[in-house]
Amino acid sequence: MRKTVAALLLRPGQRLVLNLAALAFCDSSGLTALLAARNHAHAAQAEIALSAVPDRTLRMIRLIGLEQLFPLQP
């Protein structure tokens, strides 16, 4: 995911939505990849959101406080 997102040419005002429905496991490396995606989007003055976040990952995101950085969509 990290390479794919880094290769995206985002424009100001666009919204990058990462659909996590197929995510089976997420650890600190996965969270770091999400933060890298956020940084890439913000560098391009674009927005980022997460969708279909699995319950286990959602609990971790909320526990760490990352829901403040990532808008969540169904």
PDB file with SEQRES, HELIX, SHEET and CRYST1 records, atoms N, CA, C and O in Angstrom:
SEQRES   1 A   74  MET ARG LYS THR VAL ALA ALA LEU LEU LEU ARG PRO GLY          
SEQRES   2 A   74  GLN ARG LEU VAL LEU ASN LEU ALA ALA LEU ALA PHE CYS          
SEQRES   3 A   74  ASP SER SER GLY LEU THR ALA LEU LEU ALA ALA ARG ASN          
SEQRES   4 A   74  HIS ALA HIS ALA ALA GLN ALA GLU ILE ALA LEU SER ALA          
SEQRES   5 A   74  VAL PRO ASP ARG THR LEU ARG MET ILE ARG LEU ILE GLY          
SEQRES   6 A   74  LEU GLU GLN LEU PHE PRO LEU GLN PRO                          
HELIX    1 AA1 ARG A    2  ALA A    7  1                                   6    
HELIX    2 AA2 SER A   28  ALA A   43  1                                  16    
HELIX    3 AA3 ASP A   55  ILE A   64  1                                  10    
HELIX    4 AA4 LEU A   66  GLN A   68  5                                   3    
SHEET    1 AA1 3 ARG A  15  ASN A  19  0                                        
SHEET    2 AA1 3 GLU A  47  SER A  51  1                                        
SHEET    3 AA1 3 LEU A  72  GLN A  73  1                                        
CRYST1    1.000    1.000    1.000  90.00  90.00  90.00 P 1           1          
ATOM      1  N   MET A   1       0.825  -1.182   0.000  1.00  0.00           N  
ATOM      2  CA  MET A   1       0.000   0.000   0.000  1.00  0.00           C  
ATOM      3  C   MET A   1       0.870   1.247   0.000  1.00  0.00           C  
ATOM      4  O   MET A   1       0.569   2.228  -0.679  1.00  0.00           O  
ATOM      5  N   ARG A   2       1.939   1.198   0.760  1.00  0.00           N  
ATOM      6  CA  ARG A   2       2.795   2.377   0.875  1.00  0.00           C  
ATOM      7  C   ARG A   2       3.318   2.827  -0.493  1.00  0.00           C  
ATOM      8  O   ARG A   2       3.291   4.018  -0.805  1.00  0.00           O  
ATOM      9  N   LYS A   3       3.786   1.896  -1.298  1.00  0.00           N  
ATOM     10  CA  LYS A   3       4.312   2.240  -2.627  1.00  0.00           C  
ATOM     11  C   LYS A   3       3.207   2.743  -3.545  1.00  0.00           C  
ATOM     12  O   LYS A   3       3.404   3.696  -4.298  1.00  0.00           O  
ATOM     13  N   THR A   4       2.059   2.108  -3.481  1.00  0.00           N  
ATOM     14  CA  THR A   4       0.939   2.488  -4.343  1.00  0.00           C  
ATOM     15  C   THR A   4       0.478   3.906  -4.036  1.00  0.00           C  
ATOM     16  O   THR A   4       0.270   4.707  -4.947  1.00  0.00           O  
ATOM     17  N   VAL A   5       0.320   4.213  -2.762  1.00  0.00           N  
ATOM     18  CA  VAL A   5      -0.131   5.554  -2.378  1.00  0.00           C  
ATOM     19  C   VAL A   5       0.925   6.598  -2.732  1.00  0.00           C  
ATOM     20  O   VAL A   5       0.594   7.681  -3.217  1.00  0.00           O  
ATOM     21  N   ALA A   6       2.178   6.277  -2.494  1.00  0.00           N  
ATOM     22  CA  ALA A   6       3.256   7.233  -2.796  1.00  0.00           C  
ATOM     23  C   ALA A   6       3.312   7.562  -4.284  1.00  0.00           C  
ATOM     24  O   ALA A   6       3.736   8.655  -4.660  1.00  0.00           O  
ATOM     25  N   ALA A   7       2.890   6.632  -5.131  1.00  0.00           N  
ATOM     26  CA  ALA A   7       2.916   6.851  -6.583  1.00  0.00           C  
ATOM     27  C   ALA A   7       1.709   7.638  -7.089  1.00  0.00           C  
ATOM     28  O   ALA A   7       1.693   8.061  -8.245  1.00  0.00           O  
ATOM     29  N   LEU A   8       0.701   7.840  -6.247  1.00  0.00           N  
ATOM     30  CA  LEU A   8      -0.495   8.572  -6.675  1.00  0.00           C  
ATOM     31  C   LEU A   8      -0.191  10.052  -6.863  1.00  0.00           C  
ATOM     32  O   LEU A   8       0.472  10.673  -6.032  1.00  0.00           O  
ATOM     33  N   LEU A   9      -0.675  10.598  -7.944  1.00  0.00           N  
ATOM     34  CA  LEU A   9      -0.550  12.024  -8.198  1.00  0.00           C  
ATOM     35  C   LEU A   9      -1.848  12.686  -7.740  1.00  0.00           C  
ATOM     36  O   LEU A   9      -2.832  12.730  -8.479  1.00  0.00           O  
ATOM     37  N   LEU A  10      -1.833  13.185  -6.545  1.00  0.00           N  
ATOM     38  CA  LEU A  10      -3.017  13.825  -5.978  1.00  0.00           C  
ATOM     39  C   LEU A  10      -2.995  15.320  -6.263  1.00  0.00           C  
ATOM     40  O   LEU A  10      -1.934  15.939  -6.349  1.00  0.00           O  
ATOM     41  N   ARG A  11      -4.191  15.886  -6.407  1.00  0.00           N  
ATOM     42  CA  ARG A  11      -4.310  17.325  -6.647  1.00  0.00           C  
ATOM     43  C   ARG A  11      -4.994  17.970  -5.448  1.00  0.00           C  
ATOM     44  O   ARG A  11      -5.728  17.309  -4.713  1.00  0.00           O  
ATOM     45  N   PRO A  12      -4.753  19.243  -5.258  1.00  0.00           N  
ATOM     46  CA  PRO A  12      -5.421  19.957  -4.163  1.00  0.00           C  
ATOM     47  C   PRO A  12      -6.933  19.775  -4.241  1.00  0.00           C  
ATOM     48  O   PRO A  12      -7.532  19.881  -5.311  1.00  0.00           O  
ATOM     49  N   GLY A  13      -7.529  19.502  -3.101  1.00  0.00           N  
ATOM     50  CA  GLY A  13      -8.967  19.356  -3.028  1.00  0.00           C  
ATOM     51  C   GLY A  13      -9.479  17.938  -3.259  1.00  0.00           C  
ATOM     52  O   GLY A  13     -10.635  17.643  -2.953  1.00  0.00           O  
ATOM     53  N   GLN A  14      -8.645  17.068  -3.790  1.00  0.00           N  
ATOM     54  CA  GLN A  14      -9.069  15.684  -3.985  1.00  0.00           C  
ATOM     55  C   GLN A  14      -9.157  14.986  -2.634  1.00  0.00           C  
ATOM     56  O   GLN A  14      -8.554  15.427  -1.656  1.00  0.00           O  
ATOM     57  N   ARG A  15      -9.916  13.890  -2.588  1.00  0.00           N  
ATOM     58  CA  ARG A  15      -9.991  13.071  -1.376  1.00  0.00           C  
ATOM     59  C   ARG A  15      -9.562  11.649  -1.720  1.00  0.00           C  
ATOM     60  O   ARG A  15     -10.140  10.996  -2.589  1.00  0.00           O  
ATOM     61  N   LEU A  16      -8.556  11.202  -1.031  1.00  0.00           N  
ATOM     62  CA  LEU A  16      -8.088   9.826  -1.142  1.00  0.00           C  
ATOM     63  C   LEU A  16      -8.819   9.008  -0.083  1.00  0.00           C  
ATOM     64  O   LEU A  16      -8.705   9.283   1.111  1.00  0.00           O  
ATOM     65  N   VAL A  17      -9.568   8.004  -0.526  1.00  0.00           N  
ATOM     66  CA  VAL A  17     -10.295   7.136   0.397  1.00  0.00           C  
ATOM     67  C   VAL A  17      -9.650   5.753   0.356  1.00  0.00           C  
ATOM     68  O   VAL A  17      -9.594   5.109  -0.692  1.00  0.00           O  
ATOM     69  N   LEU A  18      -9.174   5.320   1.495  1.00  0.00           N  
ATOM     70  CA  LEU A  18      -8.567   4.004   1.607  1.00  0.00           C  
ATOM     71  C   LEU A  18      -9.612   3.031   2.145  1.00  0.00           C  
ATOM     72  O   LEU A  18     -10.038   3.144   3.294  1.00  0.00           O  
ATOM     73  N   ASN A  19     -10.020   2.083   1.320  1.00  0.00           N  
ATOM     74  CA  ASN A  19     -10.997   1.079   1.704  1.00  0.00           C  
ATOM     75  C   ASN A  19     -10.242  -0.078   2.364  1.00  0.00           C  
ATOM     76  O   ASN A  19      -9.456  -0.770   1.716  1.00  0.00           O  
ATOM     77  N   LEU A  20     -10.492  -0.275   3.652  1.00  0.00           N  
ATOM     78  CA  LEU A  20      -9.772  -1.286   4.418  1.00  0.00           C  
ATOM     79  C   LEU A  20     -10.593  -2.559   4.641  1.00  0.00           C  
ATOM     80  O   LEU A  20     -10.263  -3.358   5.518  1.00  0.00           O  
ATOM     81  N   ALA A  21     -11.638  -2.753   3.871  1.00  0.00           N  
ATOM     82  CA  ALA A  21     -12.537  -3.896   4.064  1.00  0.00           C  
ATOM     83  C   ALA A  21     -11.804  -5.234   4.019  1.00  0.00           C  
ATOM     84  O   ALA A  21     -12.169  -6.148   4.758  1.00  0.00           O  
ATOM     85  N   ALA A  22     -10.801  -5.373   3.192  1.00  0.00           N  
ATOM     86  CA  ALA A  22     -10.082  -6.643   3.051  1.00  0.00           C  
ATOM     87  C   ALA A  22      -8.912  -6.776   4.020  1.00  0.00           C  
ATOM     88  O   ALA A  22      -8.185  -7.769   3.977  1.00  0.00           O  
ATOM     89  N   LEU A  23      -8.725  -5.804   4.881  1.00  0.00           N  
ATOM     90  CA  LEU A  23      -7.605  -5.831   5.816  1.00  0.00           C  
ATOM     91  C   LEU A  23      -7.819  -6.918   6.857  1.00  0.00           C  
ATOM     92  O   LEU A  23      -8.810  -6.900   7.586  1.00  0.00           O  
ATOM     93  N   ALA A  24      -6.891  -7.863   6.927  1.00  0.00           N  
ATOM     94  CA  ALA A  24      -7.008  -8.969   7.880  1.00  0.00           C  
ATOM     95  C   ALA A  24      -6.202  -8.711   9.146  1.00  0.00           C  
ATOM     96  O   ALA A  24      -6.534  -9.235  10.210  1.00  0.00           O  
ATOM     97  N   PHE A  25      -5.146  -7.911   9.043  1.00  0.00           N  
ATOM     98  CA  PHE A  25      -4.259  -7.678  10.181  1.00  0.00           C  
ATOM     99  C   PHE A  25      -3.609  -6.315  10.033  1.00  0.00           C  
ATOM    100  O   PHE A  25      -3.235  -5.912   8.932  1.00  0.00           O  
ATOM    101  N   CYS A  26      -3.477  -5.612  11.138  1.00  0.00           N  
ATOM    102  CA  CYS A  26      -2.812  -4.307  11.110  1.00  0.00           C  
ATOM    103  C   CYS A  26      -2.008  -4.160  12.394  1.00  0.00           C  
ATOM    104  O   CYS A  26      -2.550  -4.256  13.495  1.00  0.00           O  
ATOM    105  N   ASP A  27      -0.713  -3.926  12.241  1.00  0.00           N  
ATOM    106  CA  ASP A  27       0.150  -3.683  13.391  1.00  0.00           C  
ATOM    107  C   ASP A  27       0.756  -2.295  13.250  1.00  0.00           C  
ATOM    108  O   ASP A  27       0.260  -1.472  12.480  1.00  0.00           O  
ATOM    109  N   SER A  28       1.818  -2.035  13.984  1.00  0.00           N  
ATOM    110  CA  SER A  28       2.425  -0.702  13.944  1.00  0.00           C  
ATOM    111  C   SER A  28       2.931  -0.342  12.546  1.00  0.00           C  
ATOM    112  O   SER A  28       2.927   0.831  12.173  1.00  0.00           O  
ATOM    113  N   SER A  29       3.362  -1.326  11.776  1.00  0.00           N  
ATOM    114  CA  SER A  29       3.806  -1.054  10.398  1.00  0.00           C  
ATOM    115  C   SER A  29       2.642  -0.584   9.539  1.00  0.00           C  
ATOM    116  O   SER A  29       2.796   0.315   8.713  1.00  0.00           O  
ATOM    117  N   GLY A  30       1.487  -1.190   9.735  1.00  0.00           N  
ATOM    118  CA  GLY A  30       0.302  -0.770   8.995  1.00  0.00           C  
ATOM    119  C   GLY A  30      -0.135   0.626   9.378  1.00  0.00           C  
ATOM    120  O   GLY A  30      -0.512   1.423   8.519  1.00  0.00           O  
ATOM    121  N   LEU A  31      -0.085   0.927  10.672  1.00  0.00           N  
ATOM    122  CA  LEU A  31      -0.430   2.278  11.121  1.00  0.00           C  
ATOM    123  C   LEU A  31       0.550   3.302  10.572  1.00  0.00           C  
ATOM    124  O   LEU A  31       0.162   4.411  10.204  1.00  0.00           O  
ATOM    125  N   THR A  32       1.814   2.929  10.519  1.00  0.00           N  
ATOM    126  CA  THR A  32       2.829   3.822   9.942  1.00  0.00           C  
ATOM    127  C   THR A  32       2.537   4.067   8.461  1.00  0.00           C  
ATOM    128  O   THR A  32       2.709   5.184   7.973  1.00  0.00           O  
ATOM    129  N   ALA A  33       2.097   3.033   7.746  1.00  0.00           N  
ATOM    130  CA  ALA A  33       1.742   3.187   6.331  1.00  0.00           C  
ATOM    131  C   ALA A  33       0.542   4.119   6.170  1.00  0.00           C  
ATOM    132  O   ALA A  33       0.499   4.919   5.235  1.00  0.00           O  
ATOM    133  N   LEU A  34      -0.430   4.020   7.077  1.00  0.00           N  
ATOM    134  CA  LEU A  34      -1.582   4.927   7.027  1.00  0.00           C  
ATOM    135  C   LEU A  34      -1.141   6.367   7.263  1.00  0.00           C  
ATOM    136  O   LEU A  34      -1.613   7.284   6.591  1.00  0.00           O  
ATOM    137  N   LEU A  35      -0.245   6.562   8.209  1.00  0.00           N  
ATOM    138  CA  LEU A  35       0.257   7.920   8.477  1.00  0.00           C  
ATOM    139  C   LEU A  35       1.066   8.450   7.302  1.00  0.00           C  
ATOM    140  O   LEU A  35       1.000   9.640   6.993  1.00  0.00           O  
ATOM    141  N   ALA A  36       1.832   7.580   6.639  1.00  0.00           N  
ATOM    142  CA  ALA A  36       2.572   7.995   5.443  1.00  0.00           C  
ATOM    143  C   ALA A  36       1.606   8.407   4.334  1.00  0.00           C  
ATOM    144  O   ALA A  36       1.860   9.373   3.615  1.00  0.00           O  
ATOM    145  N   ALA A  37       0.495   7.674   4.194  1.00  0.00           N  
ATOM    146  CA  ALA A  37      -0.518   8.025   3.199  1.00  0.00           C  
ATOM    147  C   ALA A  37      -1.138   9.380   3.524  1.00  0.00           C  
ATOM    148  O   ALA A  37      -1.377  10.197   2.635  1.00  0.00           O  
ATOM    149  N   ARG A  38      -1.392   9.603   4.795  1.00  0.00           N  
ATOM    150  CA  ARG A  38      -1.943  10.907   5.219  1.00  0.00           C  
ATOM    151  C   ARG A  38      -0.968  12.027   4.894  1.00  0.00           C  
ATOM    152  O   ARG A  38      -1.370  13.072   4.383  1.00  0.00           O  
ATOM    153  N   ASN A  39       0.302  11.817   5.185  1.00  0.00           N  
ATOM    154  CA  ASN A  39       1.317  12.837   4.896  1.00  0.00           C  
ATOM    155  C   ASN A  39       1.409  13.111   3.399  1.00  0.00           C  
ATOM    156  O   ASN A  39       1.563  14.259   2.982  1.00  0.00           O  
ATOM    157  N   HIS A  40       1.315  12.063   2.599  1.00  0.00           N  
ATOM    158  CA  HIS A  40       1.364  12.224   1.140  1.00  0.00           C  
ATOM    159  C   HIS A  40       0.173  13.056   0.661  1.00  0.00           C  
ATOM    160  O   HIS A  40       0.329  13.964  -0.155  1.00  0.00           O  
ATOM    161  N   ALA A  41      -1.002  12.741   1.171  1.00  0.00           N  
ATOM    162  CA  ALA A  41      -2.199  13.483   0.780  1.00  0.00           C  
ATOM    163  C   ALA A  41      -2.097  14.946   1.200  1.00  0.00           C  
ATOM    164  O   ALA A  41      -2.402  15.847   0.418  1.00  0.00           O  
ATOM    165  N   HIS A  42      -1.671  15.174   2.424  1.00  0.00           N  
ATOM    166  CA  HIS A  42      -1.591  16.551   2.916  1.00  0.00           C  
ATOM    167  C   HIS A  42      -0.514  17.355   2.192  1.00  0.00           C  
ATOM    168  O   HIS A  42      -0.668  18.562   2.005  1.00  0.00           O  
ATOM    169  N   ALA A  43       0.567  16.705   1.786  1.00  0.00           N  
ATOM    170  CA  ALA A  43       1.608  17.398   1.018  1.00  0.00           C  
ATOM    171  C   ALA A  43       1.061  17.888  -0.318  1.00  0.00           C  
ATOM    172  O   ALA A  43       1.519  18.896  -0.857  1.00  0.00           O  
ATOM    173  N   ALA A  44       0.077  17.163  -0.845  1.00  0.00           N  
ATOM    174  CA  ALA A  44      -0.556  17.546  -2.116  1.00  0.00           C  
ATOM    175  C   ALA A  44      -1.788  18.415  -1.891  1.00  0.00           C  
ATOM    176  O   ALA A  44      -2.517  18.712  -2.838  1.00  0.00           O  
ATOM    177  N   GLN A  45      -2.028  18.825  -0.647  1.00  0.00           N  
ATOM    178  CA  GLN A  45      -3.210  19.604  -0.266  1.00  0.00           C  
ATOM    179  C   GLN A  45      -4.495  18.856  -0.598  1.00  0.00           C  
ATOM    180  O   GLN A  45      -5.506  19.452  -0.969  1.00  0.00           O  
ATOM    181  N   ALA A  46      -4.430  17.543  -0.457  1.00  0.00           N  
ATOM    182  CA  ALA A  46      -5.591  16.686  -0.653  1.00  0.00           C  
ATOM    183  C   ALA A  46      -6.054  16.184   0.710  1.00  0.00           C  
ATOM    184  O   ALA A  46      -5.361  16.334   1.715  1.00  0.00           O  
ATOM    185  N   GLU A  47      -7.228  15.592   0.718  1.00  0.00           N  
ATOM    186  CA  GLU A  47      -7.775  15.026   1.952  1.00  0.00           C  
ATOM    187  C   GLU A  47      -7.604  13.514   1.922  1.00  0.00           C  
ATOM    188  O   GLU A  47      -7.316  12.932   0.876  1.00  0.00           O  
ATOM    189  N   ILE A  48      -7.782  12.893   3.065  1.00  0.00           N  
ATOM    190  CA  ILE A  48      -7.722  11.439   3.151  1.00  0.00           C  
ATOM    191  C   ILE A  48      -8.807  10.976   4.112  1.00  0.00           C  
ATOM    192  O   ILE A  48      -9.125  11.659   5.086  1.00  0.00           O  
ATOM    193  N   ALA A  49      -9.370   9.809   3.828  1.00  0.00           N  
ATOM    194  CA  ALA A  49     -10.374   9.209   4.709  1.00  0.00           C  
ATOM    195  C   ALA A  49     -10.207   7.700   4.654  1.00  0.00           C  
ATOM    196  O   ALA A  49      -9.657   7.156   3.696  1.00  0.00           O  
ATOM    197  N   LEU A  50     -10.684   7.036   5.690  1.00  0.00           N  
ATOM    198  CA  LEU A  50     -10.667   5.580   5.747  1.00  0.00           C  
ATOM    199  C   LEU A  50     -12.098   5.080   5.660  1.00  0.00           C  
ATOM    200  O   LEU A  50     -13.008   5.665   6.245  1.00  0.00           O  
ATOM    201  N   SER A  51     -12.289   3.991   4.924  1.00  0.00           N  
ATOM    202  CA  SER A  51     -13.625   3.412   4.850  1.00  0.00           C  
ATOM    203  C   SER A  51     -13.556   1.926   5.153  1.00  0.00           C  
ATOM    204  O   SER A  51     -12.517   1.285   4.994  1.00  0.00           O  
ATOM    205  N   ALA A  52     -14.702   1.389   5.599  1.00  0.00           N  
ATOM    206  CA  ALA A  52     -14.850  -0.033   5.886  1.00  0.00           C  
ATOM    207  C   ALA A  52     -13.732  -0.562   6.782  1.00  0.00           C  
ATOM    208  O   ALA A  52     -13.157  -1.618   6.520  1.00  0.00           O  
ATOM    209  N   VAL A  53     -13.438   0.177   7.825  1.00  0.00           N  
ATOM    210  CA  VAL A  53     -12.351  -0.208   8.736  1.00  0.00           C  
ATOM    211  C   VAL A  53     -12.826  -1.381   9.602  1.00  0.00           C  
ATOM    212  O   VAL A  53     -13.847  -1.270  10.280  1.00  0.00           O  
ATOM    213  N   PRO A  54     -12.092  -2.509   9.586  1.00  0.00           N  
ATOM    214  CA  PRO A  54     -12.475  -3.647  10.418  1.00  0.00           C  
ATOM    215  C   PRO A  54     -12.481  -3.272  11.906  1.00  0.00           C  
ATOM    216  O   PRO A  54     -11.717  -2.413  12.344  1.00  0.00           O  
ATOM    217  N   ASP A  55     -13.345  -3.922  12.661  1.00  0.00           N  
ATOM    218  CA  ASP A  55     -13.528  -3.590  14.071  1.00  0.00           C  
ATOM    219  C   ASP A  55     -12.228  -3.592  14.871  1.00  0.00           C  
ATOM    220  O   ASP A  55     -11.985  -2.670  15.650  1.00  0.00           O  
ATOM    221  N   ARG A  56     -11.395  -4.605  14.693  1.00  0.00           N  
ATOM    222  CA  ARG A  56     -10.144  -4.673  15.466  1.00  0.00           C  
ATOM    223  C   ARG A  56      -9.233  -3.488  15.144  1.00  0.00           C  
ATOM    224  O   ARG A  56      -8.620  -2.903  16.036  1.00  0.00           O  
ATOM    225  N   THR A  57      -9.156  -3.154  13.890  1.00  0.00           N  
ATOM    226  CA  THR A  57      -8.321  -2.019  13.480  1.00  0.00           C  
ATOM    227  C   THR A  57      -8.933  -0.715  13.960  1.00  0.00           C  
ATOM    228  O   THR A  57      -8.214   0.194  14.375  1.00  0.00           O  
ATOM    229  N   LEU A  58     -10.243  -0.617  13.907  1.00  0.00           N  
ATOM    230  CA  LEU A  58     -10.922   0.587  14.371  1.00  0.00           C  
ATOM    231  C   LEU A  58     -10.671   0.815  15.866  1.00  0.00           C  
ATOM    232  O   LEU A  58     -10.441   1.945  16.296  1.00  0.00           O  
ATOM    233  N   ARG A  59     -10.717  -0.250  16.642  1.00  0.00           N  
ATOM    234  CA  ARG A  59     -10.423  -0.119  18.084  1.00  0.00           C  
ATOM    235  C   ARG A  59      -9.013   0.395  18.307  1.00  0.00           C  
ATOM    236  O   ARG A  59      -8.793   1.252  19.163  1.00  0.00           O  
ATOM    237  N   MET A  60      -8.050  -0.121  17.544  1.00  0.00           N  
ATOM    238  CA  MET A  60      -6.664   0.321  17.677  1.00  0.00           C  
ATOM    239  C   MET A  60      -6.528   1.785  17.267  1.00  0.00           C  
ATOM    240  O   MET A  60      -5.847   2.554  17.944  1.00  0.00           O  
ATOM    241  N   ILE A  61      -7.165   2.172  16.176  1.00  0.00           N  
ATOM    242  CA  ILE A  61      -7.119   3.563  15.713  1.00  0.00           C  
ATOM    243  C   ILE A  61      -7.672   4.496  16.779  1.00  0.00           C  
ATOM    244  O   ILE A  61      -7.098   5.552  17.047  1.00  0.00           O  
ATOM    245  N   ARG A  62      -8.782   4.106  17.385  1.00  0.00           N  
ATOM    246  CA  ARG A  62      -9.392   4.940  18.425  1.00  0.00           C  
ATOM    247  C   ARG A  62      -8.556   4.962  19.693  1.00  0.00           C  
ATOM    248  O   ARG A  62      -8.437   6.005  20.335  1.00  0.00           O  
ATOM    249  N   LEU A  63      -7.976   3.828  20.063  1.00  0.00           N  
ATOM    250  CA  LEU A  63      -7.147   3.748  21.257  1.00  0.00           C  
ATOM    251  C   LEU A  63      -5.943   4.686  21.158  1.00  0.00           C  
ATOM    252  O   LEU A  63      -5.567   5.339  22.131  1.00  0.00           O  
ATOM    253  N   ILE A  64      -5.358   4.739  19.989  1.00  0.00           N  
ATOM    254  CA  ILE A  64      -4.175   5.575  19.765  1.00  0.00           C  
ATOM    255  C   ILE A  64      -4.552   7.031  19.510  1.00  0.00           C  
ATOM    256  O   ILE A  64      -3.711   7.919  19.650  1.00  0.00           O  
ATOM    257  N   GLY A  65      -5.798   7.283  19.140  1.00  0.00           N  
ATOM    258  CA  GLY A  65      -6.248   8.643  18.882  1.00  0.00           C  
ATOM    259  C   GLY A  65      -6.140   9.072  17.436  1.00  0.00           C  
ATOM    260  O   GLY A  65      -6.222  10.261  17.127  1.00  0.00           O  
ATOM    261  N   LEU A  66      -5.957   8.109  16.548  1.00  0.00           N  
ATOM    262  CA  LEU A  66      -5.805   8.454  15.132  1.00  0.00           C  
ATOM    263  C   LEU A  66      -7.114   8.834  14.460  1.00  0.00           C  
ATOM    264  O   LEU A  66      -7.098   9.334  13.335  1.00  0.00           O  
ATOM    265  N   GLU A  67      -8.253   8.610  15.121  1.00  0.00           N  
ATOM    266  CA  GLU A  67      -9.517   9.016  14.503  1.00  0.00           C  
ATOM    267  C   GLU A  67      -9.590  10.535  14.378  1.00  0.00           C  
ATOM    268  O   GLU A  67     -10.417  11.063  13.635  1.00  0.00           O  
ATOM    269  N   GLN A  68      -8.728  11.227  15.102  1.00  0.00           N  
ATOM    270  CA  GLN A  68      -8.636  12.685  14.966  1.00  0.00           C  
ATOM    271  C   GLN A  68      -7.974  13.076  13.636  1.00  0.00           C  
ATOM    272  O   GLN A  68      -8.188  14.176  13.125  1.00  0.00           O  
ATOM    273  N   LEU A  69      -7.171  12.162  13.090  1.00  0.00           N  
ATOM    274  CA  LEU A  69      -6.431  12.444  11.853  1.00  0.00           C  
ATOM    275  C   LEU A  69      -7.095  11.887  10.608  1.00  0.00           C  
ATOM    276  O   LEU A  69      -6.862  12.375   9.502  1.00  0.00           O  
ATOM    277  N   PHE A  70      -7.925  10.862  10.783  1.00  0.00           N  
ATOM    278  CA  PHE A  70      -8.546  10.182   9.656  1.00  0.00           C  
ATOM    279  C   PHE A  70     -10.067  10.232   9.764  1.00  0.00           C  
ATOM    280  O   PHE A  70     -10.636   9.595  10.650  1.00  0.00           O  
ATOM    281  N   PRO A  71     -10.726  10.961   8.899  1.00  0.00           N  
ATOM    282  CA  PRO A  71     -12.188  10.845   8.855  1.00  0.00           C  
ATOM    283  C   PRO A  71     -12.554   9.406   8.495  1.00  0.00           C  
ATOM    284  O   PRO A  71     -11.912   8.779   7.652  1.00  0.00           O  
ATOM    285  N   LEU A  72     -13.588   8.901   9.145  1.00  0.00           N  
ATOM    286  CA  LEU A  72     -14.021   7.513   8.920  1.00  0.00           C  
ATOM    287  C   LEU A  72     -15.330   7.513   8.158  1.00  0.00           C  
ATOM    288  O   LEU A  72     -16.251   8.269   8.469  1.00  0.00           O  
ATOM    289  N   GLN A  73     -15.399   6.636   7.138  1.00  0.00           N  
ATOM    290  CA  GLN A  73     -16.609   6.483   6.345  1.00  0.00           C  
ATOM    291  C   GLN A  73     -17.045   5.022   6.418  1.00  0.00           C  
ATOM    292  O   GLN A  73     -16.220   4.132   6.622  1.00  0.00           O  
ATOM    293  N   PRO A  74     -18.339   4.783   6.250  1.00  0.00           N  
ATOM    294  CA  PRO A  74     -18.819   3.375   6.286  1.00  0.00           C  
ATOM    295  C   PRO A  74     -18.219   2.539   5.160  1.00  0.00           C  
ATOM    296  O   PRO A  74     -18.515   1.350   5.049  1.00  0.00           O  
TER     297      PRO A  74                                                      
END                                                                             
